[in-house]
């Protein structure tokens, strides 16, 4: 997990990231999301076009939290800029399935 936490998050154009104490507010075209960093051993710094997380110690718990908070905020940024989608694919349905137009 520590390698994930070390990667900086690139803030895309049209997304605004603000820090309010230990909360990170992310605003974009699809809405706004907030993540609260509940552990004071995890620090973050908002630079001009990126967000960088750091940790205060090398404990196993702190390393895992470091990667967790980085992933949560990264997912928030994707959610407010691109949105989420789910794609399903049906493989091997066979010839016994009755098709009516686009419905199974």
N, C-alpha and C positions, 0 to 999 in steps of 0.2 A: 504494500500500500504506500510506502514512503516514496516510491518513484512517481506514483500518480500525483501526490501532493506537491512535488517539486516542479511540475510542469506549469508554466504560467498560463492563465486563461486569456485568450485574445478577445477583447470586447469588440463585437462587430459594429458597423456603422448603423445608427438608428437605435442603439441600445444605450441606456443611461444607467450607470451603476453608482450608487451612493452608499456611504457608510454612516450609520447613526449609532454610535457607541459600538456595541458588539453585534449589531444587525446589519445585514447587507440587503439593500433594496435594489431590485432590478426592474427597470421599466422598458417596455418595448412596444411595438405596434400591436401585439396581441394581448397586452395586459401588463400586470405587474405582479411580482412575486417577492417574498421576503424570506430570508433565512437567518436565523439567530445562531450565532456561534456561541454555544453554551459553555465552552471551556476556555478559560483565560490563557492556557498554555499554547493555544493556536492564535497566531497573529496573521493579519492580512494587510496588504498595502495596495491601494488603487493608484496605478500610474496612469499616464495619458491614454494608452490604448490597451492596457493589460491589467490583470489582477493577479497578485502573487501572494501565496500562502506560505507561512513559515511556522516552525515549531520551536519550543524552548528547550526540549530535551529529547533524548533518544530512547525513551521508554517505549515499550511495545504498544501500550494503550495510546500514547500521544501520537505515535506514528500512524496508527490506524485512524485516529480522529483527523489527522492532517489530510489523509487521502479522502476521507469521508466528506469533510466540509468542502474540499476542492471540487469533488464530484457533484455535490448537491448544488453549488453555485453555478458550475458549468452547465448542469441540466436546466437550471433556472434560466440561464441566458439563451439556451436553445429553445426553451419553451416560449419565451416572450418574443423571440425573433422569428423563428421558423414554425413553431408549433410542433405537435407530435402527431404521428400517423401510425396506423397499424395496417399491415398488409397480410392478407391470408392467401395461401395457395393450396388448392386441392390437388393432391397427387394420387393417382391410382383409383379414381372413383369407379371405374369399370363401365360396362355398357348397360347394367341393370338399373341405373339411376335415370329416372324420367326427367327430362329437361323441358321446361316451359319457358321459352324465351331466354331470359338471363337467370331464371330462378331454378333451383334444384328441387 
